[in-house]
């Protein structure tokens, strides 16, 4: 894995914890008042990921894909599914 990938994983690990981020995103679909909060949070996370991945449109696209994969993994893990390794996904995305 590249140094970029390790930096991205560090960002995601720092965000993991007591905050149930998939729940925020899911709730924002049901409660419009949370939509702005979830959208702002997503943009902030993606901006941080993009900084670790480089500059330009490619870094932003990889950040968006990484965010989606991370959220999907957390959601699936929470539902009892067998998650994938984020490091392996990052190798394919970056």
N, CA, C and O atoms as CSV, one atom per row, in Angstrom:
chain,resi,resn,atom,element,x,y,z
A,1,UNK,N,N,0.845,-1.170,0.000
A,1,UNK,CA,C,0.000,0.000,0.000
A,1,UNK,C,C,0.892,1.235,0.000
A,1,UNK,O,O,1.942,1.254,0.642
A,2,UNK,N,N,0.470,2.248,-0.714
A,2,UNK,CA,C,1.258,3.468,-0.795
A,2,UNK,C,C,1.146,4.280,0.482
A,2,UNK,O,O,0.264,4.045,1.308
A,3,UNK,N,N,2.046,5.235,0.634
A,3,UNK,CA,C,1.977,6.141,1.787
A,3,UNK,C,C,0.662,6.910,1.771
A,3,UNK,O,O,0.102,7.215,2.825
A,4,UNK,N,N,0.167,7.225,0.566
A,4,UNK,CA,C,-1.122,7.914,0.457
A,4,UNK,C,C,-2.221,7.063,1.080
A,4,UNK,O,O,-3.049,7.560,1.843
A,5,UNK,N,N,-2.219,5.784,0.748
A,5,UNK,CA,C,-3.230,4.875,1.283
A,5,UNK,C,C,-3.183,4.781,2.791
A,5,UNK,O,O,-4.223,4.716,3.447
A,6,UNK,N,N,-1.970,4.772,3.353
A,6,UNK,CA,C,-1.833,4.712,4.808
A,6,UNK,C,C,-2.365,5.986,5.448
A,6,UNK,O,O,-2.976,5.933,6.516
A,7,UNK,N,N,-2.140,7.129,4.808
A,7,UNK,CA,C,-2.662,8.397,5.320
A,7,UNK,C,C,-4.183,8.427,5.306
A,7,UNK,O,O,-4.813,8.944,6.229
A,8,UNK,N,N,-4.760,7.873,4.258
A,8,UNK,CA,C,-6.213,7.809,4.146
A,8,UNK,C,C,-6.773,6.907,5.238
A,8,UNK,O,O,-7.764,7.250,5.884
A,9,UNK,N,N,-6.146,5.759,5.445
A,9,UNK,CA,C,-6.608,4.853,6.493
A,9,UNK,C,C,-6.525,5.510,7.866
A,9,UNK,O,O,-7.390,5.285,8.713
A,10,UNK,N,N,-5.502,6.312,8.092
A,10,UNK,CA,C,-5.364,7.015,9.369
A,10,UNK,C,C,-6.524,7.990,9.577
A,10,UNK,O,O,-7.056,8.101,10.681
A,11,UNK,N,N,-6.911,8.692,8.515
A,11,UNK,CA,C,-8.050,9.620,8.610
A,11,UNK,C,C,-9.313,8.849,8.961
A,11,UNK,O,O,-10.060,9.256,9.851
A,12,UNK,N,N,-9.557,7.744,8.273
A,12,UNK,CA,C,-10.765,6.960,8.510
A,12,UNK,C,C,-10.776,6.349,9.905
A,12,UNK,O,O,-11.824,6.308,10.550
A,13,UNK,N,N,-9.634,5.878,10.379
A,13,UNK,CA,C,-9.557,5.315,11.727
A,13,UNK,C,C,-9.830,6.390,12.774
A,13,UNK,O,O,-10.483,6.129,13.785
A,14,UNK,N,N,-9.325,7.601,12.529
A,14,UNK,CA,C,-9.555,8.694,13.473
A,14,UNK,C,C,-11.036,9.048,13.553
A,14,UNK,O,O,-11.518,9.482,14.599
A,15,UNK,N,N,-11.747,8.867,12.461
A,15,UNK,CA,C,-13.178,9.183,12.439
A,15,UNK,C,C,-14.038,8.061,13.000
A,15,UNK,O,O,-15.195,8.289,13.357
A,16,UNK,N,N,-13.499,6.872,13.082
A,16,UNK,CA,C,-14.258,5.736,13.605
A,16,UNK,C,C,-14.277,5.811,15.121
A,16,UNK,O,O,-13.288,6.183,15.752
A,17,UNK,N,N,-15.381,5.464,15.676
A,17,UNK,CA,C,-15.482,5.490,17.126
A,17,UNK,C,C,-16.920,5.576,17.568
A,17,UNK,O,O,-17.791,4.918,17.000
A,18,UNK,N,N,-17.177,6.394,18.594
A,18,UNK,CA,C,-18.516,6.418,19.178
A,18,UNK,C,C,-19.578,7.011,18.261
A,18,UNK,O,O,-20.766,6.754,18.454
A,19,UNK,N,N,-19.185,7.783,17.286
A,19,UNK,CA,C,-20.156,8.380,16.371
A,19,UNK,C,C,-20.533,7.348,15.321
A,19,UNK,O,O,-19.669,6.783,14.649
A,20,UNK,N,N,-21.823,7.111,15.188
A,20,UNK,CA,C,-22.300,6.135,14.225
A,20,UNK,C,C,-22.563,6.864,12.906
A,20,UNK,O,O,-23.701,7.242,12.629
A,21,UNK,N,N,-21.533,7.065,12.097
A,21,UNK,CA,C,-21.657,7.856,10.885
A,21,UNK,C,C,-22.644,7.298,9.868
A,21,UNK,O,O,-23.356,8.089,9.249
A,22,UNK,N,N,-22.734,5.978,9.651
A,22,UNK,CA,C,-23.758,5.501,8.719
A,22,UNK,C,C,-25.165,5.849,9.197
A,22,UNK,O,O,-26.060,6.082,8.384
A,23,UNK,N,N,-25.358,5.885,10.510
A,23,UNK,CA,C,-26.669,6.239,11.042
A,23,UNK,C,C,-27.002,7.691,10.718
A,23,UNK,O,O,-28.149,8.005,10.401
A,24,UNK,N,N,-26.013,8.579,10.794
A,24,UNK,CA,C,-26.238,9.982,10.453
A,24,UNK,C,C,-26.642,10.115,8.994
A,24,UNK,O,O,-27.601,10.814,8.666
A,25,UNK,N,N,-25.912,9.445,8.129
A,25,UNK,CA,C,-26.222,9.523,6.701
A,25,UNK,C,C,-27.603,8.926,6.433
A,25,UNK,O,O,-28.395,9.512,5.695
A,26,UNK,N,N,-27.897,7.774,7.021
A,26,UNK,CA,C,-29.198,7.128,6.814
A,26,UNK,C,C,-30.333,7.989,7.369
A,26,UNK,O,O,-31.374,8.135,6.729
A,27,UNK,N,N,-30.132,8.553,8.550
A,27,UNK,CA,C,-31.173,9.398,9.148
A,27,UNK,C,C,-31.424,10.645,8.310
A,27,UNK,O,O,-32.545,11.151,8.258
A,28,UNK,N,N,-30.373,11.140,7.654
A,28,UNK,CA,C,-30.544,12.348,6.841
A,28,UNK,C,C,-31.480,12.101,5.663
A,28,UNK,O,O,-32.068,13.041,5.126
A,29,UNK,N,N,-31.620,10.844,5.262
A,29,UNK,CA,C,-32.543,10.517,4.185
A,29,UNK,C,C,-33.989,10.578,4.664
A,29,UNK,O,O,-34.898,10.877,3.889
A,30,UNK,N,N,-34.190,10.297,5.931
A,30,UNK,CA,C,-35.534,10.291,6.506
A,30,UNK,C,C,-35.924,11.643,7.083
A,30,UNK,O,O,-37.081,12.051,6.990
A,31,UNK,N,N,-34.964,12.334,7.677
A,31,UNK,CA,C,-35.228,13.606,8.335
A,31,UNK,C,C,-34.488,14.721,7.606
A,31,UNK,O,O,-33.277,14.874,7.765
A,32,UNK,N,N,-35.208,15.493,6.813
A,32,UNK,CA,C,-34.563,16.531,5.994
A,32,UNK,C,C,-33.711,17.509,6.801
A,32,UNK,O,O,-32.760,18.075,6.262
A,33,UNK,N,N,-34.025,17.718,8.064
A,33,UNK,CA,C,-33.235,18.636,8.887
A,33,UNK,C,C,-31.802,18.173,9.074
A,33,UNK,O,O,-30.919,18.984,9.354
A,34,UNK,N,N,-31.564,16.885,8.924
A,34,UNK,CA,C,-30.210,16.348,9.072
A,34,UNK,C,C,-29.430,16.335,7.756
A,34,UNK,O,O,-28.221,16.103,7.744
A,35,UNK,N,N,-30.125,16.583,6.667
A,35,UNK,CA,C,-29.477,16.504,5.356
A,35,UNK,C,C,-28.293,17.460,5.249
A,35,UNK,O,O,-27.218,17.068,4.795
A,36,UNK,N,N,-28.484,18.702,5.663
A,36,UNK,CA,C,-27.388,19.679,5.581
A,36,UNK,C,C,-26.210,19.260,6.455
A,36,UNK,O,O,-25.053,19.403,6.059
A,37,UNK,N,N,-26.506,18.749,7.634
A,37,UNK,CA,C,-25.438,18.307,8.537
A,37,UNK,C,C,-24.663,17.143,7.924
A,37,UNK,O,O,-23.432,17.137,7.933
A,38,UNK,N,N,-25.385,16.163,7.393
A,38,UNK,CA,C,-24.724,15.007,6.788
A,38,UNK,C,C,-23.937,15.405,5.543
A,38,UNK,O,O,-22.833,14.909,5.320
A,39,UNK,N,N,-24.495,16.287,4.745
A,39,UNK,CA,C,-23.810,16.744,3.533
A,39,UNK,C,C,-22.532,17.499,3.873
A,39,UNK,O,O,-21.497,17.301,3.237
A,40,UNK,N,N,-22.610,18.367,4.882
A,40,UNK,CA,C,-21.428,19.132,5.296
A,40,UNK,C,C,-20.362,18.208,5.866
A,40,UNK,O,O,-19.176,18.381,5.584
A,41,UNK,N,N,-20.768,17.232,6.662
A,41,UNK,CA,C,-19.825,16.280,7.236
A,41,UNK,C,C,-19.146,15.480,6.137
A,41,UNK,O,O,-17.928,15.299,6.155
A,42,UNK,N,N,-19.929,15.003,5.185
A,42,UNK,CA,C,-19.364,14.230,4.069
A,42,UNK,C,C,-18.350,15.066,3.287
A,42,UNK,O,O,-17.264,14.587,2.962
A,43,UNK,N,N,-18.707,16.313,2.988
A,43,UNK,CA,C,-17.798,17.187,2.237
A,43,UNK,C,C,-16.499,17.409,3.015
A,43,UNK,O,O,-15.417,17.436,2.429
A,44,UNK,N,N,-16.611,17.563,4.315
A,44,UNK,CA,C,-15.424,17.773,5.153
A,44,UNK,C,C,-14.528,16.533,5.148
A,44,UNK,O,O,-13.308,16.640,5.020
A,45,UNK,N,N,-15.136,15.372,5.287
A,45,UNK,CA,C,-14.356,14.130,5.274
A,45,UNK,C,C,-13.706,13.928,3.904
A,45,UNK,O,O,-12.521,13.609,3.820
A,46,UNK,N,N,-14.471,14.111,2.847
A,46,UNK,CA,C,-13.913,13.932,1.505
A,46,UNK,C,C,-12.782,14.915,1.226
A,46,UNK,O,O,-11.813,14.558,0.556
A,47,UNK,N,N,-12.884,16.139,1.723
A,47,UNK,CA,C,-11.809,17.115,1.533
A,47,UNK,C,C,-10.539,16.654,2.240
A,47,UNK,O,O,-9.440,16.780,1.701
A,48,UNK,N,N,-10.697,16.120,3.448
A,48,UNK,CA,C,-9.540,15.591,4.181
A,48,UNK,C,C,-8.909,14.408,3.473
A,48,UNK,O,O,-7.685,14.292,3.409
A,49,UNK,N,N,-9.751,13.529,2.941
A,49,UNK,CA,C,-9.233,12.378,2.193
A,49,UNK,C,C,-8.515,12.836,0.926
A,49,UNK,O,O,-7.442,12.329,0.597
A,50,UNK,N,N,-9.104,13.786,0.224
A,50,UNK,CA,C,-8.498,14.278,-1.018
A,50,UNK,C,C,-7.121,14.886,-0.754
A,50,UNK,O,O,-6.214,14.735,-1.572
A,51,UNK,N,N,-6.956,15.567,0.374
A,51,UNK,CA,C,-5.648,16.133,0.721
A,51,UNK,C,C,-4.597,15.045,0.865
A,51,UNK,O,O,-3.433,15.245,0.515
A,52,UNK,N,N,-5.007,13.904,1.375
A,52,UNK,CA,C,-4.073,12.786,1.540
A,52,UNK,C,C,-3.781,12.090,0.211
A,52,UNK,O,O,-2.737,11.458,0.050
A,53,UNK,N,N,-4.706,12.209,-0.734
A,53,UNK,CA,C,-4.569,11.497,-2.005
A,53,UNK,C,C,-3.880,12.304,-3.097
A,53,UNK,O,O,-3.445,11.731,-4.096
A,54,UNK,N,N,-3.773,13.600,-2.934
A,54,UNK,CA,C,-3.123,14.424,-3.958
A,54,UNK,C,C,-3.956,15.644,-4.281
A,54,UNK,O,O,-4.688,16.153,-3.432
A,55,UNK,N,N,-3.842,16.108,-5.507
A,55,UNK,CA,C,-4.586,17.289,-5.932
A,55,UNK,C,C,-5.341,16.976,-7.217
A,55,UNK,O,O,-5.023,16.031,-7.939
A,56,UNK,N,N,-6.332,17.785,-7.473
A,56,UNK,CA,C,-7.043,17.672,-8.734
A,56,UNK,C,C,-8.279,16.791,-8.678
A,56,UNK,O,O,-8.673,16.274,-7.632
A,57,UNK,N,N,-8.865,16.649,-9.849
A,57,UNK,CA,C,-10.122,15.916,-9.985
A,57,UNK,C,C,-9.969,14.443,-9.637
A,57,UNK,O,O,-10.882,13.845,-9.066
A,58,UNK,N,N,-8.833,13.852,-9.971
A,58,UNK,CA,C,-8.625,12.435,-9.680
A,58,UNK,C,C,-8.607,12.182,-8.169
A,58,UNK,O,O,-9.181,11.201,-7.696
A,59,UNK,N,N,-7.955,13.056,-7.424
A,59,UNK,CA,C,-7.911,12.911,-5.967
A,59,UNK,C,C,-9.299,13.085,-5.369
A,59,UNK,O,O,-9.673,12.366,-4.442
A,60,UNK,N,N,-10.058,14.027,-5.891
A,60,UNK,CA,C,-11.412,14.256,-5.388
A,60,UNK,C,C,-12.314,13.061,-5.694
A,60,UNK,O,O,-13.118,12.653,-4.856
A,61,UNK,N,N,-12.180,12.509,-6.886
A,61,UNK,CA,C,-12.977,11.337,-7.250
A,61,UNK,C,C,-12.602,10.134,-6.365
A,61,UNK,O,O,-13.479,9.409,-5.894
A,62,UNK,N,N,-11.322,9.934,-6.149
A,62,UNK,CA,C,-10.877,8.835,-5.284
A,62,UNK,C,C,-11.371,9.047,-3.853
A,62,UNK,O,O,-11.726,8.084,-3.174
A,63,UNK,N,N,-11.398,10.294,-3.392
A,63,UNK,CA,C,-11.895,10.598,-2.045
A,63,UNK,C,C,-13.382,10.266,-1.940
A,63,UNK,O,O,-13.821,9.705,-0.936
A,64,UNK,N,N,-14.152,10.605,-2.957
A,64,UNK,CA,C,-15.584,10.300,-2.954
A,64,UNK,C,C,-15.825,8.798,-2.951
A,64,UNK,O,O,-16.688,8.306,-2.223
A,65,UNK,N,N,-15.073,8.074,-3.755
A,65,UNK,CA,C,-15.210,6.617,-3.806
A,65,UNK,C,C,-14.771,5.976,-2.492
A,65,UNK,O,O,-15.388,5.017,-2.028
A,66,UNK,N,N,-13.717,6.500,-1.903
A,66,UNK,CA,C,-13.232,5.986,-0.624
A,66,UNK,C,C,-14.270,6.208,0.462
A,66,UNK,O,O,-14.534,5.316,1.268
A,67,UNK,N,N,-14.857,7.395,0.484
A,67,UNK,CA,C,-15.895,7.696,1.467
A,67,UNK,C,C,-17.066,6.725,1.319
A,67,UNK,O,O,-17.557,6.181,2.308
A,68,UNK,N,N,-17.506,6.513,0.091
A,68,UNK,CA,C,-18.637,5.611,-0.160
A,68,UNK,C,C,-18.306,4.183,0.266
A,68,UNK,O,O,-19.138,3.509,0.872
A,69,UNK,N,N,-17.106,3.724,-0.046
A,69,UNK,CA,C,-16.703,2.371,0.340
A,69,UNK,C,C,-16.632,2.245,1.859
A,69,UNK,O,O,-17.068,1.239,2.419
A,70,UNK,N,N,-16.089,3.253,2.524
A,70,UNK,CA,C,-15.959,3.245,3.979
A,70,UNK,C,C,-17.334,3.204,4.636
A,70,UNK,O,O,-17.570,2.407,5.544
A,71,UNK,N,N,-18.236,4.061,4.177
A,71,UNK,CA,C,-19.580,4.078,4.751
A,71,UNK,C,C,-20.308,2.759,4.498
A,71,UNK,O,O,-20.996,2.241,5.378
A,72,UNK,N,N,-20.152,2.226,3.298
A,72,UNK,CA,C,-20.768,0.942,2.981
A,72,UNK,C,C,-20.240,-0.169,3.871
A,72,UNK,O,O,-20.994,-1.022,4.339
A,73,UNK,N,N,-18.950,-0.148,4.096
A,73,UNK,CA,C,-18.340,-1.167,4.953
A,73,UNK,C,C,-18.855,-1.061,6.382
A,73,UNK,O,O,-19.195,-2.074,6.994
A,74,UNK,N,N,-18.918,0.155,6.921
A,74,UNK,CA,C,-19.424,0.342,8.278
A,74,UNK,C,C,-20.880,-0.090,8.392
A,74,UNK,O,O,-21.274,-0.717,9.376
A,75,UNK,N,N,-21.661,0.239,7.401
A,75,UNK,CA,C,-23.067,-0.131,7.406
A,75,UNK,C,C,-23.234,-1.647,7.335
A,75,UNK,O,O,-24.026,-2.234,8.073
A,76,UNK,N,N,-22.485,-2.260,6.444
A,76,UNK,CA,C,-22.574,-3.705,6.277
A,76,UNK,C,C,-22.068,-4.439,7.525
A,76,UNK,O,O,-22.665,-5.426,7.957
A,77,UNK,N,N,-20.971,-3.950,8.096
A,77,UNK,CA,C,-20.445,-4.553,9.329
A,77,UNK,C,C,-21.482,-4.464,10.448
A,77,UNK,O,O,-21.669,-5.415,11.207
A,78,UNK,N,N,-22.153,-3.317,10.543
A,78,UNK,CA,C,-23.167,-3.123,11.576
A,78,UNK,C,C,-24.370,-4.035,11.405
A,78,UNK,O,O,-25.079,-4.325,12.369
A,79,UNK,N,N,-24.600,-4.486,10.182
A,79,UNK,CA,C,-25.726,-5.377,9.899
A,79,UNK,C,C,-25.309,-6.845,10.013
A,79,UNK,O,O,-26.083,-7.744,9.684
A,80,UNK,N,N,-24.095,-7.078,10.477
A,80,UNK,CA,C,-23.626,-8.442,10.678
A,80,UNK,C,C,-22.971,-9.067,9.462
A,80,UNK,O,O,-22.650,-10.255,9.469
A,81,UNK,N,N,-22.774,-8.286,8.429
A,81,UNK,CA,C,-22.122,-8.810,7.234
A,81,UNK,C,C,-20.622,-8.891,7.421
A,81,UNK,O,O,-20.055,-8.265,8.316
A,82,UNK,N,N,-19.998,-9.662,6.574
A,82,UNK,CA,C,-18.539,-9.753,6.614
A,82,UNK,C,C,-17.987,-8.602,5.781
A,82,UNK,O,O,-18.208,-8.536,4.572
A,83,UNK,N,N,-17.272,-7.707,6.433
A,83,UNK,CA,C,-16.725,-6.540,5.751
A,83,UNK,C,C,-15.502,-6.872,4.926
A,83,UNK,O,O,-14.895,-7.931,5.086
A,84,UNK,N,N,-15.152,-5.970,4.056
A,84,UNK,CA,C,-13.935,-6.111,3.265
A,84,UNK,C,C,-12.832,-5.313,3.923
A,84,UNK,O,O,-13.082,-4.480,4.795
A,85,UNK,N,N,-11.636,-5.570,3.506
A,85,UNK,CA,C,-10.487,-4.852,4.064
A,85,UNK,C,C,-10.362,-3.506,3.364
A,85,UNK,O,O,-10.217,-3.443,2.143
A,86,UNK,N,N,-10.417,-2.447,4.131
A,86,UNK,CA,C,-10.342,-1.100,3.569
A,86,UNK,C,C,-9.011,-0.889,2.840
A,86,UNK,O,O,-8.975,-0.206,1.816
A,87,UNK,N,N,-7.931,-1.458,3.345
A,87,UNK,CA,C,-6.636,-1.316,2.689
A,87,UNK,C,C,-6.647,-1.890,1.290
A,87,UNK,O,O,-6.062,-1.312,0.374
A,88,UNK,N,N,-7.307,-3.020,1.117
A,88,UNK,CA,C,-7.401,-3.640,-0.215
A,88,UNK,C,C,-8.225,-2.768,-1.148
A,88,UNK,O,O,-7.881,-2.613,-2.320
A,89,UNK,N,N,-9.304,-2.200,-0.640
A,89,UNK,CA,C,-10.131,-1.315,-1.452
A,89,UNK,C,C,-9.349,-0.065,-1.862
A,89,UNK,O,O,-9.463,0.402,-2.996
A,90,UNK,N,N,-8.554,0.472,-0.934
A,90,UNK,CA,C,-7.774,1.677,-1.231
A,90,UNK,C,C,-6.748,1.425,-2.328
A,90,UNK,O,O,-6.486,2.303,-3.150
A,91,UNK,N,N,-6.168,0.231,-2.343
A,91,UNK,CA,C,-5.212,-0.094,-3.397
A,91,UNK,C,C,-5.863,0.002,-4.769
A,91,UNK,O,O,-5.235,0.441,-5.733
A,92,UNK,N,N,-7.110,-0.404,-4.854
A,92,UNK,CA,C,-7.830,-0.372,-6.122
A,92,UNK,C,C,-8.326,1.017,-6.482
A,92,UNK,O,O,-8.453,1.348,-7.661
A,93,UNK,N,N,-8.607,1.833,-5.467
A,93,UNK,CA,C,-9.151,3.162,-5.710
A,93,UNK,C,C,-8.094,4.226,-5.968
A,93,UNK,O,O,-8.366,5.217,-6.646
A,94,UNK,N,N,-6.894,4.032,-5.434
A,94,UNK,CA,C,-5.883,5.088,-5.544
A,94,UNK,C,C,-4.786,4.724,-6.518
A,94,UNK,O,O,-3.859,5.507,-6.724
